[in-house]
């Protein structure tokens, strides 16, 4: 397997959004567009602030120059409730902009999403979003290379540990070679840190830092490991 899967969550923006002609054009031009073109009276539209170029809780980070590509990949992605893959999507992402927070300096992608007013659960979804019950939107995406921020090598192979601090520099990794956005989901709270594919086990416990002892435990391939996304430490002899 030459790709890694991750889920990241962002904040839903529950303000009511007026449906404009640009929205209709974007929706009706999506890949696999609606069979019947939608009109303003057919849909609800909201926005969400998804991933940005800040280091996330799993010590991963998008490069600022990759955000346009990520926003492009979001277009047309289905939105589920709570990543329930046994159910059909209730909404789709479309359009959106890049937005830079003037306070933090972080740049985010802010896509829109729509759902059909005639859907049997449309009002429930609107009420739960506008009332803050569904407070976050999560996307699942795949990428090929987690690049170390310290040495620019693949972090699964180098000596550096995500989250460890060396010479006042905290190690993280970049989501490089983004492949696709698989789905979106409306969730009550963000995914716990430490989710994602664990593809490689380092052959030694790296460096002097004992940070690995504080990391979450995982059962994998018949053994116990500690780790953060994309890097594992064998603890069978711990």
C-alpha positions, -999 to +999 in steps of 0.1 A: +000+000+000+016+033-011-008+058+005-018+069+040-054+077+052-061+105+076-092+122+090-092+159+101-120+180+115-129+216+111-155+240+125-190+243+110-200+279+105-238+278+113-247+312+099-275+311+074-262+315+039-282+330+010-281+308-021-266+328-050-263+322-087-226+313-082-236+286-058-261+271-082-235+272-110-209+254-088-234+228-077-248+221-111-213+218-125-200+193-100-186+160-111-217+137-113-240+168-110-276+166-099-298+149-125-322+178-122-305+212-118-311+226-083-328+260-077-325+283-046-357+269-032-344+233-034-314+235-010-299+246+022-263+259+021-238+263+050-201+267+052-173+250+072-137+259+080-118+228+073-080+221+073-054+248+073-017+252+072-012+249+110+002+218+127-027+197+139-032+175+170-015+146+152+016+167+144+007+168+107+004+199+085-006+210+050+017+232+031+001+265+023+007+260-014-012+227-013-044+242+000-058+251-034-053+214-044-071+203-012-100+226-019-103+213-054-104+177-042-132+185-017-155+195-046-184+171-048-173+149-018-203+134+000-210+143+036-221+116+060-233+117+096-205+105+120-186+087+092-214+061+090-204+044+058-234+021+060-256+051+052-260+073+022-246+108+022-269+136+033-250+166+017-222+175-007-193+199-005-189+225-032-172+259-039-155+277-011-125+299-007-091+301+011-093+324+041-065+337+063-073+343+099-059+378+106-054+369+143-034+336+140-021+340+105-034+305+096-048+300+062-078+276+059-100+262+032-136+271+037-158+251+014-196+252+013-220+223+015-256+218+005-284+194+012-319+190-003-348+206+015-371+178+004-350+152+021-369+135+050-342+145+075-335+180+060-350+200+089-333+178+115-300+184+099-306+221+097-317+224+133-287+203+145-262+224+126-277+258+134-282+248+170-246+237+174-253+200+179-233+191+149-204+215+155-176+201+132-172+187+098-145+160+092-128+150+059-110+117+051-082+121+027-052+101+014-017+111+007+016+094-001+045+110+019+047+123+054+077+146+051+097+155+083+098+192+091+134+189+105+153+169+078+128+167+049+131+129+048+101+105+050+093+107+087+086+069+088+123+064+080+142+093+097+153+096+134+129+124+143+097+119+164+066+140+157+059+162+187+094+160+201+113+192+207+150+195+197+169+228+199+136+247+204+122+232+172+091+209+175+091+181+149+060+177+127+054+163+092+038+176+060+010+159+042+028+157+008+015+142-024-022+145-015-042+121-036-079+124-029-106+134-005-127+102+002-156+116+022-168+143+046-188+138+077-207+159+103-195+150+137-202+160+174-165+164+180-132+160+162-115+126+157-091+117+185-054+123+178-036+092+167-060+080+140-047+071+106-028+043+089+003+031+108+024+019+079+059+014+093+076+002+125+110+019+131+137-007+138+149+011+169+136+036+194+150+068+182+170+094+201+172+102+238+137+115+241+112+093+260+082+110+244+072+077+229+063+064+264+035+090+266+019+081+232-013+061+227-011+023+227-022+002+197-026-035+190-011-042+155+001-073+137-002-093+170+019-070+191+015-038+212+029-005+199+029+031+209+027+057+182+014+088+165+001+088+129+026+071+105+051+061+132+051+032+157+072+021+186+073-016+197+064-019+234+062-056+237+093-055+259+082-023+277 
